[in-house]
């Protein structure tokens, strides 16, 4: 076997060494009994269902829902991108994959030589192997990269291949710029290993587990730093491959960053974190060449980092892949790539380019309904991945497949159905290079990630409160229809006010004895507000997947499904019970399954701030009455102006404190005791006092003097009479929220007033 490729597999003793073979094996050598187990018709439907659920639980399902706005009001343009994993994998035997891995390694090194020549000596241009017109006619040839000499042009490489019905493997497309899909491949394998664990174990499928170690070593090899600070550079939630970026960052154990997270200072790239600016040594970019630096010639978009390429040229940051590596992907240059490879580094392995998009491809079995109900087999394009770790090319022993629907161009499949790729045979562990020195990044929290965790928790707390209001009011109306007419309609009017305060709406115009339908209409509007908050929660959570547990992802997937039900106004009381349970699961996982470091402190501070505001809103909604100006006015003497017991019970239940009240007092509810429980009782985790105490503790742990001062003021305000307390606390809490945002999440802006310099206005 050639030492240029290390695939992580070995063949059986009967398999010939194909290191010098020019053609791939023409048949697959698969174990007896594997096909019947994979194609068992009694189990395929169940496997597809499990694959769908696991894919959603891993975070991939969040982006198939319309999430139109973030918690702080920023718009997002997430489109619906449904994606399914077919439970029937593409299976390759060890001999076939060994040949393919040799071909991939050879091709990667040959393309590296071609790219290096196009930006360096340009012998290929002088010889007219690659016409100068082809380079001049494409914006993929980056002028700023001419003369550059990076450690490697291609640290990572991906190639799409397909097997024709003639038994020949063809190259469909090269990916050299920011090759997408490695995260998808690892995610597909994670799901498949749980859907088909017994089949995989019996078939001896090559493991992908150590490939991420090869990627980390490859990233370290392109810089002189012993243990470099590496980040995965993404275009953010709007990027069509965001799930790929996010999952890859989690598997590599590095921060996922966007352009706004990075800044160039002193010809270096720095990461904005809660503790200030941290240096970055390697940028594993998932953004295409034209988008990484808005100051580059022919740049497009604003997702990049201004001045990034200046830092690259100064040696202040290493890029993987190097800027300009995507030139061979260009439609203008691609027709000349084969000749360029022959001229500069001829290949030993025969892997021709797919000459026409309608060439028949070998069919692969499909799960029923995965693409077309009547389609049992379809061609599949395989994407294989390779990295150069400094010692040689390492090829992933697997990959990801895309199903080619009838009429598709194999280079651009339209069917959103993926397949895992299995490599069989007597597998051995890949060669393991030296371990990188450990660096503790526990406090390295990008401000954008902290921002998302903060708003995620605020959205979760508000959504839970509104759901409880819906559930409590709806269940009481369901159990006792006469409540709506209680006290001449006062209970119904109170519930309408409560619903509006829960969703942060102003007081409606006074109405004469609201009807049951009026209360239901208000609850319907609360349901719409819950759906919006859940959308914000999902959006923020999707951007900080590396901070959340896998179990949290499963609960988020359920919330995404329930959000659709809320939007269709088909939610019943039982659905609300399940929704409340999901919010409880989110809160519990946040407390017990999230490392309580700086990022957790910021997120939990957001939750406590929102919980305080929720309690104030619920108190105003139940105890307040419309004043002359339409604003709610709280009574100074609760004993004289107490609302009916049924309304106070709703207040306690919506605050998750009714059970605690009954265990303590074992009597009918009294408004004074109820207020004491949800405002002053520090043993009640839902009380104002408990949340303010938690904010004080967070301020001390995080060394936040501003938040600590505000928490002290809030604690002092608890002793005021109810109307003064509510007004003063609300002002303090709103101020605290604004200061948190301005302290960590807002970029300061110092506007300069421009004045005319001439004419009569000078």
GIZIDA-V112963 format. One record per pair of residues at least 4 apart in sequence whose C-alpha atoms are under 6 Angstrom apart, sorted by the first residue. I is the first residue (numbers start at 0). GAP is how many residues later the second one is. Records with the same first field share a line. If there is no record, write none. Layout:
# GIZIDA-V112963
I=GAP + GAP
This chain:
# GIZIDA-V112963
0=18
1=17
3=388 + 389
4=97 + 100 + 388 + 389
5=388
6=387 + 388 + 390
7=420 + 421 + 422
8=418 + 419
9=416 + 417
10=4 + 83 + 415
21=327 + 328
22=327
23=75
24=71
25=141
27=65
28=64
34=4
35=4
47=39
50=4
54=5
55=4 + 5 + 501
56=496 + 497 + 500
57=495
58=494
59=183
63=16 + 17 + 18
64=15
66=468
67=8
68=4 + 5 + 6 + 7
69=4 + 466
70=384 + 465
76=161
77=160
82=333
83=333
84=332 + 333 + 334
85=332 + 333
88=330 + 331 + 332
89=331
90=330 + 331
91=331
92=330 + 331
93=4 + 330 + 331
96=4
100=294
102=246
104=288
109=231 + 235
115=4
116=4 + 5
117=4
118=27 + 28
119=27
123=5 + 6
124=5 + 6 + 7
129=206
132=4
133=198 + 199
139=187
140=186
141=182
144=179
150=71
152=168 + 169
153=167
154=165 + 166 + 232 + 233
155=230 + 231
156=19 + 228 + 229
157=17 + 21 + 226 + 227
158=14 + 15 + 16 + 224 + 225
159=12 + 13 + 222 + 223
160=9 + 10 + 11 + 220 + 221
161=7 + 8 + 219
162=5 + 6 + 198 + 199
163=4 + 196 + 197 + 198
164=195 + 196 + 197
169=181 + 182 + 183 + 184
170=181 + 182 + 183
171=182 + 239
174=4
175=149 + 150
176=148 + 149
177=108 + 110
182=61 + 64 + 65
183=4 + 60
184=214 + 215
187=232
188=4
191=4
192=4
199=5
203=220
204=217 + 218 + 219
205=217 + 221
211=40
216=172
217=170 + 171
220=169
226=209 + 210
227=53
228=51 + 52
229=52 + 53
230=23 + 24 + 25 + 52
231=24 + 52 + 53
232=24 + 25 + 51 + 52 + 53
233=23 + 24 + 52 + 53
234=4 + 23 + 52 + 68
235=22
236=5
248=4 + 5 + 7
249=296
256=4
258=44 + 45 + 46
260=10 + 11
261=8 + 9
262=6 + 7
263=4 + 5
266=44 + 49
267=43 + 48
268=11
269=7 + 8 + 9 + 10
270=6 + 7
271=4 + 5 + 174 + 175
272=4 + 172 + 173 + 174
273=173
280=36
281=35 + 36
282=36
283=36
288=34
289=9 + 10
290=8 + 9 + 10 + 13
291=12
292=11 + 12 + 13 + 15
293=5 + 8 + 12
294=11
310=5
311=4 + 5
327=5 + 6
329=4
340=4 + 5
341=4
356=52
360=18
361=17
362=14 + 15 + 16
363=13 + 14 + 15
364=11 + 12
365=10 + 11
367=5
368=4
378=25
379=22 + 23 + 24
380=20 + 21
381=18 + 19
382=16 + 17
383=15
384=10 + 11
385=8 + 9
386=6 + 7
387=4 + 5
397=23 + 24 + 25
398=22
399=19 + 20 + 21
400=17 + 18
401=16
402=14
403=4 + 9
404=10
407=5
446=4
448=95
449=149
451=4 + 88
452=150
453=148 + 149 + 152
454=4
455=81 + 84
456=146 + 149 + 150
457=148 + 149 + 152
458=4 + 74 + 78
462=67 + 70
463=119
465=36
467=4 + 186
468=185
469=4 + 53
470=4 + 102 + 105
475=4
476=4
483=5 + 8 + 32
484=4
485=5
488=24
491=22
492=21
493=128
495=23
496=124
497=123 + 124
499=5
500=4 + 116 + 120
513=4
526=39
530=32
537=4
558=4
564=5
565=5
570=4
584=4
588=4
589=4
595=4
599=4
607=83
611=76
616=4
618=4
619=4
623=8 + 9 + 10
624=7 + 8
625=4 + 5 + 6
626=4 + 5 + 6
633=89
637=4
649=4
651=5 + 6
652=4 + 5
661=4
674=4
675=4
676=4
677=9
678=8 + 9 + 10
679=9
681=7 + 8
684=5
695=12 + 15
697=4
698=4 + 5 + 8 + 9
713=15
716=8
717=7
719=4 + 5
720=4
723=4
724=4
738=4
740=4
741=4
755=6
756=5
757=4
